[in-house]
Amino acid sequence: MNDNKLLSPNPLVQFLDKLPSEFTRNDLIHFIEEQGIEMVNLRYTGGDGRLKTLNFVINNRRHLEGILSNGERVDGSSLFKHINTGASDLYVVPKYKTAFVNPFAEIPTLDILCAYYDKDGNPMKNSPEYILRKAAEVMKEKTGYEFHCMGELEYYVISDREHVFEATDQRGYHESFPFNRMEEFRTAALHTIAACGGNIKYGHSEVGNFTLGDKVYEQNEIEFLPVPVEDAADQLVIAKWILRTMAYNYGVDLTFAPKISVGKAGSGLHIHTKLVKDGKNAMIENGMLSDVAKRAIAGYLDLAPSLTAFGNTNPTSYFRLVPHQEAPTNICWGDRNRSVLVRVPLGWTGNINMAADANPQDKDITLDFSERQTVEFRCPDGSADIYLLLAGLTVAARHGLEMKSGLEYAAKTYVDVNIFHEAHKDRVKNLKQLPVCCADSADCLVEQTEIYTRYGVFAPLILEGVQQMLRNYNDKQLREEISSNKEKLLSLVQQYYHCG
C-alpha cells in the first residue's frame, strides 16, 4: 500500500488498496462480499439540493450486479420542478468513486452517489450534477486547466444551556472545550466525513456563539482540501447529510442557515479555488500570485452579481450580506482582507523556512508549499445549490481567462488591506455592489445568462427556473420593511432554518 492510501480513514481505500477515482464495479462487489454488506443505498440530490435515497436489500450476486450496472428508475417530476409529469422517468446510475460505508446504518450498508440519465440513456442536461460535469469538461477543453476547489462549511449547533464555562458572546473563534461544548461532536463529524471519502483539511469553532433563553448556539466550521470540482461538490453534499444525521442522533439541532439571529454572525460557505495544469498549481508563479490567478479573479468579480443566484438563494442570505462585516458586499479583491469578495489568503510564499526556525533541532525540514495557494470566493452561504454554485464558479474562472481585459479589470478592482478605513471612502464608493435581495440577483442572472449558456454548459431551462424561484420570494423591499423588526426577522429566519 502506498503512502496516499496507508493512512486513509476510508475503509474501501484500505481494503481495496485503491484511491476512490480507481474504484470499479468489481471492486465494490468484492468489498460487499468480503465485508458482509447486506444493503445498498443509491443517493442523488434533488432540486432542493438535499440527498435523496433508494434502499436496496441485496438478494444475490446477480441482483447486486444489476443495481451497480443499471441503477434504477425514478420520478423526475417529484425531484425537479422543471420536469413535466407526462415525461418524468429518469435513470439514476451509481458513480463508483463516491461509494462509502454508511456510518449510521445498523445493517451493513454501502451508499453510492448517482448521476441522472434521460430515457435515451444520455446525461440529463438539466440536472445540477451534469451541469457541473459539463462546466469542468469545457474548462479543460477550452483552457487546458483543471478546476479544483474546496468549501469552508460553517454551521451552528444548538444545544441545552449549562451555566458552566460559558463562552464570551461572539468570541468563539478557535475556542476549545469546555468553552466550546460541541468540540467532541465536531471531531466525531470530521472522522465520519473522512471515512466517507471527504478530504478534510481541519475543523474548528467559529466566531459565532451566543445564548438565547435555555439554548446555546455555537458556530463551527469544517474546511476541506482542494480536489477536482465535481468531487468537491459530492463531498460537501455528503458532509451536510452526515452533520444533520449526527445532530439528530446527538439530540441537538444544527443549521447551515445564512442568518439565525439579529446581530450575530451568519454562516457562509466560502469556496477556495485553484487552476491546475499538468499537476501543478497555476495560481502561483515565482512565489507571486500569477496572471492566471488574476484573470480567474477577474472572472469571479465580473460574474459575482449573478453567482449569488446559485450561492445566496433565499431572502435571509441578503441579511447576512451587510456593509463593513466579514460577509462582503463590495465587488473587489485583496490580500488577507476578509471584507473583500475575493480574498487571496496567505500561501506560504515567503523565503523563510518557518518550521526550521521553530524547530532548530531538526536539520532536514525542506518543504514546498506552492500547492497551497488558493483564491477564496466569500459571498456564498449555506443556502447554496452546491452543484450549480461550483458550476457557476467554474464558468466564471473560464470567463476570466477568456476576458481580453481580465488583467486590467483585476488591477482596477484590487484593494489594499486598509481599504475600508475612512481615508479610502471615496474609493469604496466607486466599487460595484452585490445584489441586495433575491429579486436583484434574478435580474443579474438574466443580464449575464449568455455567459453561463455558452458552450452548452448551463441549460436555459435551469436558469429560467432559478430566476423564477428567486422572484417568487417577492423580497424587493423586504430588508427595508423588517430589518428593524426583530420578531419579523426571526420569523423569516425560522422559515429558512434548514435551507440547502
Residue, then its C-alpha position, 0 to 999 in steps of 0.5 A: m500500500n502506498d503512502n496516499k492510501l496507508l493512512s486513509p480513514n476510508p475503509l474501501v481505500q484500505f481494503l481495496d488498496k485503491l484511491p476512490s477515482e480507481f474504484t470499479r464495479n468489481d471492486l465494490i462487489h468484492f468489498i460487499e462480499e468480503q465485508g458482509i454488506e447486506m444493503v445498498n443505498l443509491r443517493y442523488t440530490g434533488g432540486d432542493g439540493r438535499l440527498k435523496t435515497l433508494n434502499f436496496v436489500i441485496n438478494n444475490r450476486r446477480h441482483l447486486e450486479g444489476i443495481l451497480s450496472n443499471g441503477e434504477r428508475v425514478d420520478g423526475s417530476s417529484l425531484f425537479k420542478h422543471i420536469n413535466t409529469g407526462a415525461s418524468d422517468l429518469y435513470v439514476v446510475p451509481k458513480y463508483k468513486t463516491a461509494f462509502v460505508n454508511p456510518f449510521a446504518e445498523i445493517p451493513t450498508l454501502d451508499i453510492l452517489c448517482a448521476y441522472y440519465d434521460k430515457d435515451g440513456n444520455p446525461m440529463k442536461n438539466s440536472p445540477e450534477y451534469i451541469l457541473r460535469k459539463a462546466a469542468e469538461v469545457m474548462k479543460e477543453k477550452t483552457g487546458y486547466e483543471f478546476h479544483c476547489m474546496g468549501e469552508l462549511e460553517y454551521y451552528v449547533i444548538s444545544d441545552r444551556e449549562h451555566v458552566f464555562e460559558a463562552t464570551d458572546q461572539r468570541g468563539y473563534h478557535e475556542s476549545f472545550p469546555f468553552n466550546r461544548m460541541e468540540e467532541f461532536r465536531t471531531a466525531a463529524l470530521h472522522t465520519i466525513a473522512a471515512c466517507g471519502g471527504n478530504i478534510k483539511y481541519g475543523h474548528s469553532e467559529v466566531g459565532n456563539f451566543t445564548l438565547g433563553d435555555k439554548v446555546y448556539e455555537q458556530n463551527e466550521i469544517e474546511f476541506l482540501p482542494v480536489p477536482v470540482e465535481d468531487a468537491a461538490d459530492q463531498l460537501v453534499i455528503a458532509k451536510w447529510i452526515l452533520r444533520t444525521m449526527a445532530y439528530n442522533y446527538g439530540v441537538d439541532l444544527t443549521f447551515a442557515p445564512k442568518i439565525s439571529v439579529g446581530k450575530a454572525g451568519s454562516g457562509l460557505h466560502i469556496h477556495t479555488k485553484l487552476v491546475k495544469d499538468g499537476k501543478n498549481a497555476m495560481i502561483e508563479n515565482g512565489m507571486l500570485s500569477d496572471v492566471a490567478k488574476r484573470a480567474i479573479a477577474g472572472y469571479l468579480d465580473l460574474a459575482p452579481s449573478l453567482t449569488a443566484f446559485g450561492n445566496t438563494n433565499p431572502t435571509s442570505y441578503f441579511r447576512l450580506v451587510p456593509h463593513q462585516e466579514a460577509p462582503t458586499n463590495i465587488c473587489w479583491g485583496d490580500r488577507n482582507r476578509s471584507v473583500l469578495v475575493r480574498v487571496p489568503l496567505g500561501w506560504t510564499g515567503n523565503i523563510n523556512m518557518a518550521a526550521d526556525a521553530n524547530p532548530q533541532d531538526k536539520d532536514i525540514t525542506l518543504d514546498f508549499s506552492e500547492r497551497q495557494t488558493v483564491e477564496f470566493r466569500c459571498p456564498d452561504g449555506s443556502a447554496d445549490i452546491y452543484l450549480l454554485l461550483a458550476g457557476l464558479t467554474v464558468a466564471a474562472r473560464h470567463g476570466l481567462e477568456m476576458k481580453s481585459g481580465l488583467e486590467y479589470a483585476a488591477k482596477t478592482y484590487v484593494d489594499v488591506n486598509i481599504f475600508h478605513e475612512a481615508h479610502k471612502d471615496r474609493v469604496k464608493n466607486l466599487k460595484q455592489l452585490p445584489v441586495c435581495c433575491a429579486d436583484s440577483a434574478d435580474c443579474l442572472v438574466e443580464q449575464t445568462e449568455i455567459y453561463t449558456r455558452y458552450g452548452v454548459f448551463a441549460p436555459l431551462i435551469l436558469e429560467g427556473v432559478q430566476q423564477m424561484l428567486r422572484n417568487y420570494n417577492d423580497k424587493q423591499l423586504r430588508e427595508e420593511i423588517s430589518s428593524n423588526k426583530e420578531k419579523l426577522l426571526s420569523l423569516v429566519q425560522q422559515y429558512y432554518h434548514c435551507g440547502 
